[in-house]
Amino acid sequence: MIDAGVVAAIGGGATLYELTIARDFDAPRELVYEAFSNPVHARQWAGPRGFVATHFEQDARPGGKWRACLHQTESWRHGRTIPDLWQGGVFKEIVPPERVVYTFAWEGEGGQPTRETVITIQFTELDGNRTKMDFHQAFFDSLDMRDGHNTGWNSSFDRLNDYLKENLQQLGATAQG
C-alpha cells in the first residue's frame, strides 16, 4: 500500500528510491525464517556490525508491532558516534516460511516516527539446506537514505549469516518447539 505522501511526491515529479538486496544463506528456509520471526533470535543479529540491539520486541503476525533500539558499541563509518537508533513498525503480511511484509520507520525527535518505508522479504528454498532471501525496501526520499540503509542492511545480513552458521541446532530446536 502506498501512502498519500508517496502519491503526492510522484505527482509532483519527485524521484523516489528503492533498495533491493539478494542474499543466499547456507541454512534451510525454515531456519532462516525462524531467525527473522523469533525475537529471541532476531535480537542477536539485528543491526550492522558495531551495534547491538539493547531492546527488541516483535509480534510477527499481521497487525503485530515491532520495535528495536540499536546501540553503538564501536566506531562506525568514519569514527562517528551515533545516538541510540530507535525504530519500529507494523507487520502487514506473514506467510511462514516464505514471506514477510512490514513497515519500517526511525523514531525521530520526541519519539515521533520518520517517513515510513515498506519492507518485503521473500525466502526461497534453493535446495534442502540453502535459502535465497530477496529483500526490498521502498520508498526513500534520497539516494543517501537508500544507500545508508543498503550499508546497514548488508552488514546486518552478514551478522545473520554468522548467526545462522553458529546456531543452526538451536534454531532447529526453536522452530520445531
C-alpha angles and dihedrals in degrees: 000000000000117000126230091255091060092049091050092048093051091046089051092054096255119156114234123197132216132199123216124181127176120195135172121215128196093230136087116272093245091058095046088050090049090053089055101040103039110076092208089063099032091057090061096062104022114125134023124295109286093042135084128199104243091176126027128164131157140166101203100205132095106288092015118130132228131196133177141175120210116202122198112240100174141012112296133186107358096345095291122157110225124198119236110295112223117191139163149153148160131280111241101178135011122183107169121248097356113054144016126185122183143150124252129200133160114232107241133189113342092004093294112148121243123224110316123236128191121233122201120188123187120192115201124187109232094184131328093294107031134068133197115211120200111195123190128178124182147216122014124173095219143022090241091058092047093046092048089054090046091056093044096046094047090052089048091050089051087055090047090053090052091047092051092051092049099041110034094123094048091047091050092052092048093047092053097041 
